[in-house]
Amino acid sequence: MIEVRALELEDVLEIVPRKFGDERGYFCETYHRARYASQGIAMEFVQDNQSYSAQKGVLRGLHYQLPPRAQDKLVRVLKGRIYDVAVDIRRASATFGRWVGLEISAAKGNQILVPKGFAHGFVTLEEHTIVSYKVSDYYSPEHDCGILYNDPEIGIDWPIMGLDLQLSKKDSEASPLRGSELF
Ligand SMILES: Cc1cn([C@H]2C[C@H](O)[C@@H](COP(=O)(O)OP(=O)(O)O[C@H]3O[C@H](C)C(=O)[C@H](O)[C@H]3O)O2)c(=O)[nH]c1=O
């Protein structure tokens, strides 16, 4: 009922739940606690988030919450398309500072699991994109941190050629990886 594959950073997963299509459209179970847990996605999600971005080129991130309020994130797109990125910010990790990216869209119906210890961000690739995601701890502004999306030390290859980027003030002024409090 769900396909799960590890991305190049193996703790980051792509999930594709099964769609049941018919002449009306489709039905899909977009989360199933027992089935997801059987595939290693066993964290308890306590909060659902949703963001709407009017334009393509809206870039949100790179964000994370520090321990003890770190969050796992299960991200999907209700409308539109994004390029989603996870960055390993665990100092002791063999892949510290490395990133992985995945296109997620309402059409594909795919999802990404970004575990604790990773910074998360995305850029919208279509207008009127709606992103919905589950998190495994509540929002805690005191633990909320950001890393500069275009930090050359991370070197994310954002597919933003020809896009007018739109960032929040917070994101445009974020620190680079080395200047940030990490895991
Ligand atoms: C994240 C969050 C935010 N807020 C409030 C705080 C701000 O007044 C307002 C906008 O927050 P922010 O600019 O952080 O929203 P995004 O830029 O979409 O950030 C999110 O998108 C990136 C890609 C992420 O991975 C994070 O989960 C999250 O930080 O919503 C809340 O009330 N609760 C929350 O859980």
The ligand as a MOL file (V3000), in Angstrom:
LIG
                    3D

  0  0  0     0  0            999 V3000
M  V30 BEGIN CTAB
M  V30 COUNTS 35 37 0 0 0
M  V30 BEGIN ATOM
M  V30 1 C 6.6830 26.6720 11.7650 0
M  V30 2 C 5.6110 27.3860 12.5320 0
M  V30 3 C 5.4160 28.7550 12.3960 0
M  V30 4 N 4.4430 29.3770 13.1170 0
M  V30 5 C 4.2630 30.8170 12.9160 0
M  V30 6 C 5.5050 31.6290 13.1980 0
M  V30 7 C 5.4500 32.7490 12.2050 0
M  V30 8 O 4.7580 33.8600 12.7620 0
M  V30 9 C 4.6070 32.2070 11.0430 0
M  V30 10 C 5.4340 31.8560 9.8270 0
M  V30 11 O 6.4890 31.0050 10.2800 0
M  V30 12 P 7.7140 30.7060 9.3200 0
M  V30 13 O 8.1000 31.9750 8.5900 0
M  V30 14 O 8.7720 29.9800 10.1150 0
M  V30 15 O 7.0720 29.6960 8.2670 0
M  V30 16 P 7.8930 28.9370 7.1010 0
M  V30 17 O 8.9120 29.8530 6.5230 0
M  V30 18 O 6.8650 28.3350 6.2260 0
M  V30 19 O 8.6890 27.8090 7.8560 0
M  V30 20 C 8.3010 26.4510 7.8240 0
M  V30 21 O 8.7420 25.9000 6.6140 0
M  V30 22 C 9.9820 25.2360 6.6310 0
M  V30 23 C 10.2460 24.6540 5.2740 0
M  V30 24 C 10.0590 24.2270 7.6950 0
M  V30 25 O 10.6070 23.1210 7.5580 0
M  V30 26 C 9.5110 24.5650 8.9980 0
M  V30 27 O 8.6760 23.5200 9.4490 0
M  V30 28 C 8.8100 25.8330 9.1150 0
M  V30 29 O 9.7470 26.6700 9.7250 0
M  V30 30 O 3.9610 31.0220 11.5510 0
M  V30 31 C 3.6150 28.6960 13.9980 0
M  V30 32 O 2.7450 29.2850 14.6460 0
M  V30 33 N 3.8030 27.3560 14.1490 0
M  V30 34 C 4.7640 26.6620 13.4530 0
M  V30 35 O 4.8770 25.4160 13.6150 0
M  V30 END ATOM
M  V30 BEGIN BOND
M  V30 1 1 1 2
M  V30 2 2 2 3
M  V30 3 1 2 34
M  V30 4 1 3 4
M  V30 5 1 4 5
M  V30 6 1 4 31
M  V30 7 1 5 6
M  V30 8 1 5 30
M  V30 9 1 6 7
M  V30 10 1 7 8
M  V30 11 1 7 9
M  V30 12 1 9 10
M  V30 13 1 9 30
M  V30 14 1 10 11
M  V30 15 1 11 12
M  V30 16 2 12 13
M  V30 17 1 12 14
M  V30 18 1 12 15
M  V30 19 1 15 16
M  V30 20 2 16 17
M  V30 21 1 16 18
M  V30 22 1 16 19
M  V30 23 1 19 20
M  V30 24 1 20 21
M  V30 25 1 20 28
M  V30 26 1 21 22
M  V30 27 1 22 23
M  V30 28 1 22 24
M  V30 29 2 24 25
M  V30 30 1 24 26
M  V30 31 1 26 27
M  V30 32 1 26 28
M  V30 33 1 28 29
M  V30 34 2 31 32
M  V30 35 1 31 33
M  V30 36 1 33 34
M  V30 37 2 34 35
M  V30 END BOND
M  V30 END CTAB
M  END
